[in-house]
């Protein structure tokens, strides 16, 4: 997407991506959108995207998607015994020890927290 297209979306009140990566930088400087100022800033807030507009209107920015992290799906083989498993990359069942199940449950809690932040 070009900077001018992104600026048009902001001006028209359309939904804009939360994070972009300008392609003209030598390093990866991710810019986050600020709804109050309607501009993109780096983490230190020393660079603003639209503040340098005269130079970069036709330059490209890459849109960075905010993807949710998938939770680890634990399946129960037998309700009576409580035996659990997950599927490996080949689709086979990998059985879990009690300790592994506890760790996976905690990892899923962490994934929930991270997804809420996004």
Rosetta blueprint (number, residue, H / E / L):
1 X L
2 X E
3 X H
4 X H
5 X H
6 X H
7 X H
8 X H
9 X H
10 X H
11 X H
12 X L
13 X L
14 X L
15 X L
16 X L
17 X L
18 X L
19 X E
20 X E
21 X E
22 X E
23 X L
24 X L
25 X L
26 X L
27 X L
28 X L
29 X L
30 X E
31 X E
32 X E
33 X E
34 X E
35 X L
36 X L
37 X L
38 X L
39 X E
40 X E
41 X E
42 X L
43 X L
44 X L
45 X L
46 X L
47 X L
48 X E
49 X L
50 X H
51 X H
52 X H
53 X H
54 X H
55 X H
56 X H
57 X L
58 X L
59 X L
60 X E
61 X E
62 X E
63 X E
64 X E
65 X L
66 X L
67 X L
68 X L
69 X L
70 X L
71 X L
72 X L
73 X L
74 X L
75 X E
76 X E
77 X E
78 X E
79 X L
80 X L
81 X L
82 X L
83 X E
84 X E
85 X E
86 X E
87 X E
88 X L
89 X L
90 X L
91 X L
92 X L
93 X E
94 X E
95 X E
96 X L
97 X L
98 X H
99 X H
100 X H
101 X H
102 X H
103 X H
104 X H
105 X H
106 X H
107 X H
108 X H
109 X H
110 X H
111 X H
112 X H
113 X H
114 X H
115 X H
116 X H
117 X H
118 X L
